[in-house]
């Protein structure tokens, strides 16, 4: 019996996951007939009600929830599926109603808004990923979660353990103050009001917010903050009006709906409050406060009327009728926050009237006392921050001129790099809040791992190499200074095209001998070579020349092109570069660039032979290869192991002798491992006759065998 019972429950669960809600509900109904234990009956009834709700039978589902609550009061875990269903229903209705506007239809401040509070960017902080948010928003999110959060735009980890380590972007902050003085003044008043609120000086805080709203009358964050102050002063009607205004100014901001719901609860309008919490969850499904309060309100609606009821609830039948309003109005579309609807354009609702309800305008208080709005919040009347995904701004029509940037105040010098004194190109912001062109910053860090302006230590930033462009800064430049940006972009492309030419002005690393197909690991520590390696990677060629030093000419007349395979960076700027030889070349002309050598080069290739000469070459090749194997196998075990650890094992014969322009790879491996000085190895690199190279190798091997101690 137990096995069959468990099997039916698993079948019902699978049917629910497969969206076959009717089958799931039927199975749970059948199982209820066999259960007598009250606790088990309540669990089954909740599961059946979930299946009915998701199957669209909402009224029937509510009746089953109600009967389940008569056994024992439903807990938040029992109502989790119902809350998800209701918030999803609202989300679908809003999507079908087309309430989201495109960026072109929104006001002029979308470029300068915080992705968390959706308000004007205040004390902007640039994260390592390149996105900007208000400093206070980031600090609040970090403190609330008690762990490093994630970027609200790209979901990258913030990676900062100390919430107070966020530094304001100096350039961006100065721009916003210059371009939007009124909004900056309103933001300053808001911060002053927050400070007074934290000191419990409510009247003084309210005055600051009143002044701020007069300065920036379309800032939804200001109305939300003032709503909380009104709640603390027990002025719940005014709190509701401000919350409704915040919702009208920014319909897709979840916090505004939380504020409105809190005010409605304080006024005893619990149906309307529940709807606002569900709207909040339809916008931000992970809002913990809205989810918890929605669970509580639903639990109250479904609780048996025999529970203890506060004295101000005088008529239980009226409360029961409010349950019916909830059941019959779930499917009604949300009108209160759809732009263009009459309610979104009308003045704030008068005290005692709903801006949007689950049922009729008449509503009834809960049968338990809820915490007041100020008890739900922290000391500051700031916004509860949680990771929201790119919510869209939707201000009302006719935005005031505060949100526009005047062409007269746009000055390219405001967006100049302090290192190159040119318009920012690929701007990056350091952890200390200073912004530079990416290439300018990297060149400075080549010489000193400190910020070029404030001298703060940047060793950790240097080793992470997470140089993400400051998204907002680059967007402002391309949008508001398009001609200057295109000219700067053109110059950069010309520089990159010149650097990526592997025939003219090829970067030359003057160090040691390198050979085709042979690995050549390098330790880079000089600033000029750090720059050279980085440029090779930026251009995409990943190549540079390697030449032996020469006392007279600076470097030898022949070399080998190396390809970068991997780079490992260290905190002091040093790096280990894994390279491998590719092509031989001859130096045509010497040059210099930014402290390192460059050269015009000509690539070398072996001359091919045919007929009898080819047969003689093959015979010589085989004989020298066998001679080389004898020498390699005669090495001591530790010596051979050391060579193979550095250069790899000796390559096998190539199937086609003359297939490669550089000749057989084993020849170059052998030249690299033979105990010869660089000056003795250099002639092998310059030879374009494979026969001459093999003959030279044979002479060296013969000398080595004759000089070996017996």
N, C-alpha and C positions, 0 to 999 in steps of 0.2 A: 504493500500500500504506500509505504514511504517512498519507494523508488518511483512508483507511478506518479505520486504527487509531485516529487521534485522534477520529474521529466516534464510534466504539464507546465510547471512554473517556468522552467527553462524555455519551453516552447513559446510561452506568452512573452517572455523577455525578448526572445529572438524576433517574434512578430512585431513587437514595439520598435525595436531597432531597425527593422525592415520597413517601417512606416505602415504596417498592416494593423492599424489601430483598432479596427472593428473586430478582427480575430482576437487580438490581445484582450480587449474588453470582454468578449464572450467567454474566453477561457477563465479570466479572473472571476466572472460572475458564476460560472459553473463550480469553481473551487470554493467560492464562498458558501455554497450549500453544504459543504462537507466540513466546515470549520466552526468550532464552538468557542474556542479560546478568544476572549475579547481582543487581546493584543494582536493576535494573528489576523482576526477579522478586520481590525482597523488598518493594518498594513495592506491587506488585499484590497480593501475598499479604496484606499488612496491610489493604489496602482491602477485599479479599474477607472477611477475618476481621471487620472492622468491620461489614460488611453482614450477616454471619451472626449476630453478637452482637445487633445491633439487631433482627434477624428472629427472635430467641428461640432460636437454635441455639447456645447458649453453649458446650457441650462441644466441638462441632465447631469453633467459632471459636477456642477455646484451642489446639486441635491445630494449626490453621493459623498462629496466632501463634507457636507453638513452632517450627514448621518454618521460619518466616521468621527467627526469631532464630538458627537454625543457620547461616544464610547470613552474617549479621552481627548483633551485639547490637542490640536495638531501643532506640531513643532515646525520650525523653519525648514528642516530637512524634508518634511512631508510636502511642503508647498513649493519646493524648489522648481519642479517641473512646471507647475502652474504659472509661476512668475515668469519663467522662460517663455512659455507659450504666449502669455499676455503681452509681454514686451516685444516678442517677435511679431505678433499680430499687428501691433502699432507700427513697427518698423516696416512691415510689408505695405500697410495702408499708406504710410507716408511716401514710400517709394513709388507706389502706383499713382499717388496724387501728384507726384513730380514736384515735391517741395524744394528740392535742391536746385540752386541756381548755378550757372556757370560762372567762372571767374570774371568774365567781362561784365556780368550783370551786378557784380558786387561793388561795394564802395571802393575808395581809393587807398584804403589802409591795409589791404591784404598783404602788401609787400613788407609792412612794418609791424606785423602782429606776431604774438607769441603763440606757438602751436599748442601750448598747454592751457593758458587762460583765455586764449583767443582775443586778448586785449592788446593795447598798444605796448610794444616791446619796451619794457622798463629795465634799466641797468642790464643791457644785453650781455649774456655770457655765451661764448662760442665753445661748443663741446669738441672733443677730439675728432668726432665724425664730420665736423664742419657746420652743423646746424645750430641756430641761435635760439635761446629762450630767456625769459626773465630770470634774473638771479634769484629772486624770492621764490619763484615757482619751482626752480630746481632744488633749492634748499628745503622747501616744504616737502616735496616728493621724497627726497632722500631721508628726511627725518621721519616721515610717516611710515615708510617701508622698512626703515632700519637696516637697509642694505643698499649697495649700489644699484641704481635704477637703470632704465634703458631710455634711449632717445625716443621721443614721441613721434619722430618722423621716420627714421630708418631702423629703429629697434636695436641699434648697436648699444653695447654696454657703456655706461657713463664712466666706469672704472675709477671713480674717485671715492675714497673711503671717508674723507672729511667733507661734510656738506658745506662747510665754510671755506673750502679751497677754491670755490668758483671765483674767477677773476673777471671783472667787467671788460668787455672788448673796448679798448680806449678809442680807437678810430670810429667805430660804429656808434658808440655812445655820444661822441662829440657831434657826429652828423645828425643824429636824431634830435639833439638839443637845438641845433642850429636850424634844422628844417621844420621842426614842429614845436615851437616854444610854448604854445598854449597847452598842448597835450603833455609836455614835460612839466609845466607848472601844475596841471591837474594831478599828475602822478606824484609830484612832490607833496601836494596837499593830502593826497590819499595816504602816503606813507606817514605823514605827521598824524593823520587821523588814526591810523593803525597803532601808532605808538601810544596815543592817548587812550585808545580802547584797551590796550594791554594793561594800562594803569587804572582801568575801570573809571576813567573820566568820560562818561558817556556823552554828556551834553557838549563838552568841548570837542569830542571826536565827531559828533553829529555836525557841528558847525563847520569843521574842516571838510567833511564830505559834501555839505551843502555848497561851499565855495567851489569845490572841485567840479561838481555837477554843473554849476553855472558856467565854469570855464570850458568843460567838455561835456555838453548835454547829450551826446550820443554814445557815451562810453558805458557799455553794459556792466563792466566790472564795478564801476562806481555805484550803480544802482543796487547791485548785489551786496556790496559791502554796507551800504546805507540800510538795506533791508535787515541785515543782521543787527545793526545798531538799534533800529526800531524794535526789533524783537527783544533785545536786552532791556529796552526801556518799557516793555510790555505794550508797545504801540503796534499791535498786530495788524490792524487795518492798514496802517501806513507801510508796514513791512510787506504786506501782500501787494500793495500797489507798486512798490519799488521792484519786487520780485517779478511781477507781471511785465513791468517795463523792461527789465533785463531780458526776459524771455522774448519779448517782441523785437528788441534790438538784435538779439543773437539767438534765434530759435534752436540752433543745433549746438548750443552750449549746455552741457548736462548740469552744470552747477546752478544755472539759473532756475531750472526745474526743481532742483533740490531745495533751493531757497523758497520757491513758491510753495512746495509741498509742506515745508516746515511751518510757514505762516498759516497755511490752511489747517494744519493739525491744531495749531494754537487757537484757531477760531472755531474748532470743532467740526470742520468740514472734511471729514475723513474720506468720503468717497472721492472728492476732488483731489485730495492729497495722494490717495493711492494711484489715481490716474497720472499725476505728475511724476511720482516715483517710477511708474512703468514707462512713461515717456523718457525719463532720464536713462533707464536701462536699455531702451530701444536705441539711444544714442551711444551710450557707453555701457556695454554689458557687464563690465567688471567693476562698476562703482559699488563698493562694499556697503557704504552707508545707505544708498537707495535700495539695494537688495535686502539688507537687514530690515529696513523700515517697511518695505513692501510685504515682507514675510509677516511682520507683526500686525500690520493692518489687516491682511487677509485672514490671519489667525483670529483676530478679533471679530471680523465679519462672520466667520464660520463657527465661532464658539457658541455653545448652547446658551439659550437665553436664561437658563437657571443659574448661570454664574453670577458672582457678585457684581453688581452694577453700581457705578457712582450715582450719588443722589440726584445729580442734575439730569440723568436720563430718566424721565418720568413715564414714558410710554414705550413698553417693549414692543408693542405691535408696530409702532412707527419704525423702530429699528429693524424689525423683520422686513418691513416693506423696503427699507434701504437695501437689504440683501437682494431683493428682487430687482431693484434698479441696477445693481451691479451685474446680475446675471443677464439682464435683457439688453444691456448697453455695451457689452464687451466688443461686439462687432461694429459699433458705430465708428466712423472715421474720426480721426482727431482733427478738430477744426481750430483749436486754439492757437496752434503754432504754424499753420500753413500760411506763407506769405500770400497776400492778395485776398485773403478771406476777410469778411467784415470785422471779425473779432480782432484780427491782427492790426487793423488800421484804426480801430476805435480807441477812445481814451481808456486809461486804466479803470478796471471795474470798481464800482463804489463799494464801501464796506458792507459786508453781508451778502454780496453778489459774487457769483462764481465766474471766473474767467474760462471755465471749461470743466465739466463734471462727467462722472460716469453715468449718472441718470438724470433725474429732474434737478431743478435748481435747489429744491429743498434738500437739506442734508441733515445728518444726525451725528452727534458726537460718539466717540468710542466708549466701550464699557469699562475702559481702564484709563488711568491717567498716563499720558505720554510725557516724556521728558520735554522740557522747553527747548526751543531752537538753540539758545545760547549754551545749554548743557551738552548739546551734540557737537559743538564746535570747539576749537582751540581758542586761546586767548585773543588771537588777532582776527579781525573780520576779513581775512584773506580767503582766497578760493581754495577749496579742496582739490589737490592736484593728483591726477592719476594718468597713466599712459594712455592718451587718446590718439587715434589714428587720424591725422590730417583732417580734422573737422573743418567744414567750410564756414566762412563768415557769411552772415546774411543780414546786413544792416538794413534799416528801413530806407525807403526811397527818399531822395532829397538830402543826402548826407551833407553836413555842413562843411565849409571849406577847410576845416582843420585837417581833413584827410587827404589833401592834395599837396604835391610838391611844386613850388613855384620855380619856373625855369630861371628866373632872375637870380635865385640864390644858389643855383647849381654851379659849383666851381670845381674843375678837374683837380686843382691842387689839394682839395679836401680828400681826394682818393689817390694820393701819391705815396709810393713806397719811400720811407725815410732813408733807405740805403742807396737805391739807384736814382731816386728823384724823378721817376717816371710813373705813369699810371700803373696801378697794381695789375700784375698779370699772374693769374693763378694764385690769388691771395690766400695765405694760410695764417692762422692765429695761434700764437704760442700759449702754453698754459698760464703765462703771466699776463695775457690779455693784449699783447702787441701784435700788429699785423704787418707782414712783409710779403713781397713776391716770393714764391716758393724757391726759385733759383737763388735769389739774393740771400735768403735765410740759410740755405744749405751751404753757400760759399762762406758765410760768416762762421757757421758751426764747424766748417773744415779747420778753422784756425783756433776757435775757442768755443767750448760747449756751454756758452752763456748767452743770455738774451743781449743782442746788440745795443738795446736802449737802457734797460734797467739792471742788466748784469746778473739777473737771477739764473741760478744753475739749471741747465736744461739737459743734463746727462741722460736722465731717464727718457725724456722726450726724444733725444737723439738716437738712443738704442732701439726704441720702438719703431722709428721711421714711419709714424702714422701721420704723414703730412697731407691731411685732407683739406681740400679747398674750402674756404669760408663761403658757404652757399649764398647767403644773403648779400654779402659784399660783391661777389661776382655778378649776381643778378641785378643789383643796383647799377653797377657800371655798364653792363650791356644794355639795360633798359633806359637809363637816363643820360648816358654819355655814349651813344652808339657810335658816332664817328670817331671819337677818341679811342674807343675800344677796338674798332676795326683796324685803325692805324697801328695800335699796339700789337694786335694779333698778327698783322702783316709783317711787322718787324721780327716778331718771334719766329714765324714760319720761315722767313729768310735766313735767320740765324741757324735754325734747325737743319735747313736744307744744306747749308754750307758745312755744318758739322757732320752730316751724314754721308758726305762724299768720301768714298774709300779709295780714291785715287789722288785727290788734291787735299793738302793739309791734313793728312791722316795723323792722328795722335800717336806719338812714339814714346814708349816706356823704355828708358835707357837703364838696363839692369844686367841681364844675363842672356845666354843663348837659349833660343827656343826653336823647336822643329815641328814640321807638319805631323799631325796625328798623335803627338806626344803631349801628355798632360803637363801643365806648368802652373802649380799653385803659387800664389803671390801674397805677401803680407804688405798691405797698403797703409802707410801712416803719414806720408808727406802731404800737406794740404793741396799742392798742385796736382798730385796724382789722384787724390780723392775726387777732385773736380773732374779730372779727365775720365775716370771710371764712371762717374755718375752721368756725364754727358754721353758716353758711349751707350749707356742703358736708356737714357731719355730719348735719344734719336732712334733707337730700335735696332741699330746695327750690331750692338753688343761686341764690337770688334775694335782692336787697336794693335799697333805694331810693337814688336819687341826687338830691340837692337842691343848689341854689346857696346859698352862705352869705348870711346877712343880719345886719347889725350889731345890729339891735334884737331880733329874734326868734330868732336863732341860725341859722336856715336858712329859705329861701323857703317860701311856702305851697303850692307845686306842685312836682312832681317826676316822675321816670320810674323805673319798676321795671327793674332790670338783671338779666340772667341770666348766670351765670358759665359760660363755655364751656371755659376751660382756665386752669391756674395753673402758673407756672414758679417754683420756689423757688431761693433762693441760700443759700450757706453762712452768711451773717450774719443770716438770718431774713427778709430782704427777699423780695418776690415780685412778679412781673408777672402781672396778672390780665387775661385776655381776656374782655370782657363785650359784650353786645349789648342794646339797649333793647327792652322788651316792652310795658309798659302805663303810661299816664299816671295820676297820682293827685293827689288834693287832701289836704292835711294837716288832720286833724280835731283832734288833740291831741298835744302834745309829751311825750316821756318820755326817760329815760336808763337805760342798763344797762351796768355794768362799764366805764364810761369812754367809751362811744360813744352817739350819739343814737338814739332809737327814736321811732316815732310811730304813732298810730292813723290809718288812711288810708281814703279813699273813691276808688274807681277812676272815671275819666272815660271817656265814650264820645261820639262824634259823634252829633248828632241827625240822623235820616234825613228826607229830603223826598221827595215824590211829585208826579206829574203835571207841570204846567207848571214848577213850581219845580225839579224834577229835571232837566228839559230845559235850563233856564237855567244850572243848576249845571254840567251837562256841557259846555255851550258855554264857560262861564267857565274851567273846568278845562283844556280843550284849548288855549285862548288863552294862559293863563298857562304851561302846559307848554312851548309853542313859544317863548314869551318867555324862559323859563328856559334852554332849549337854546341860544338865541342868546347869552345871557350866558356860559354855560359854555364854548361854543366860541370865545368872544372872549378867553378867558384865555390867558396865555402858556403855551408848551408845558411849561416846567419847573414853573410854578405848578399847572397842571392835573395833571401827573404826581404832584406832591407830595400834592395833595388826594386823588387816586384811590388812592395808596399807603396813605393813612390811613383813608379812609372807603369805598374801593371806587368803582367807576364809578357814574354817575347811574342809578338804576333806571328801567326803562321804565314806561309807563302800565299801571295795573292794569286787567284785563279788566272787572271790576265796580267802578264808582266808589265805591259805598257798602258794599262787602263787608266791609271792615275797620272795627272800632270806632274806630280811630285815623286813618282816612282813607288816601289814597294814600301809599305809602312814599317816593316821590320828593319829596314836599313836605318831609318831615322831613330827608331828605338835604340838600336845598337850604338849609333853615333852618340846619343844622349847618355848612355850608361858607360861607355868606354872611358877609362881614366885619362881623358885628354883635357887640356886647358881650352878656354874659349877661343883663343887665337888659333889653335890647331883644329877646332871644330868648324870655324867660320868658312874655310874653303869648301867644305862639303855642301854648305848651304848655297854657295854661289854657283856650283857646277850644274850645268843643264844636260850633261851627258851621263846617263845611268851607267854606262860602261866605265867611265873614269871614276865615278863614285864607288862602284863595286871594287875596282882595282885598288883604290885608296884604302878601302876598308880591309881588303885582303892583306895589304902591306902592314897595316896597324896590327891585325890579328897575328900575322907571322912574327912581328917584332915582340908582341906580348908573349907568345908561346916560347920564343927563344930566350927572353929575359926572365922567365919565371924560374924561381929557385928550384933546383932538383933535389 
